[in-house]
């Protein structure tokens, strides 16, 4: 860690191991490990992250890393029962008849008999079949003949099999979650969504809390990830000053003997959410593990001023579905291919 972030001798700072209770009664850690990208590195980095103390591992079918994640879990030596493992169903497997088979594929590759959390990756459904991004002759995405409500009802049945401990959603709008609440008997345990100091979504986060839906923040460091500057639908705002380069976060970090990245993660945890930063670099993993600490209210108020309603993850025009339709940060959506 840079000497600029050495802990001042006058301050005693306790690194915590916060966890939260889901509406199922299960506990989920506040600090987790994301596995998006870098497939060749995931086996070793998942193993090291677990050995260093991480207990929440987040992955997804479409990341193409489930086999590596499974091997990393085995290599770590950490008992499976001590790990909270979540994965996500991809949009071409949303037909109700495909849902359990798709889960079984994930379980096979993860080399486990169950996942602690299964999420629907997006609310949009793609055409059934092996092609994850099915396109017509003009390159436009082909939608499936089912709905996310049908998919959700199939996921509900999985909780009775022992293969899934909890179910949830990702990248949903408020209205889409309201539809699930009205048309099913299961309140999502989790909503995984983009949240960081540039996109704070205070009203939506409060509504989710009131409904008993726990938020897991993806991209908790905002536009630090190069993906948002390189994808075909990259927004102009993705090229703005990176969250971790914000002077306010640097100043707060110096006060606590922490880096700006650690402050951004601590902000999410202090808001009672889980955060899942990704890294394949040892020192960054160790730094992330030391990001669960209490921020003073004045510092939380300073971070609140960074809210620019800047949403970086928005493949709406590629997926032919207006994602986040009733949420903040949907301006400036660009057309371009994800893959």
Secondary structure, DSSP 4 states (H G I P E B T S, - for coil): --GGGPPPTT--------EEE-TTS-EEESBEEE--S-HHHHHHHHHHHHHHT--EEE--GGGT-HHHHHHHHHHH---GGG-EEEEEE-GGG-SHHHHHHHHHHHHHHHT-S-BSEEEES-S--B-SSS-TT-B-TTSPBPB-SS-HHHHHHHHHHHTTTTSBS-EEEES--HHHHHHHHHH-S---SEEEEE-BTTB--HHHHHHHHHTTPEEEEESTTGGGSTHHHHSTT--GGGGS--GGG-HHHHHHHHHHT--HHHHHHHHHHHTT-EE--B---HHHHHHHHT---PPPHHHHHHHHTT---------HHHHTS-TTTTSS--TT-------
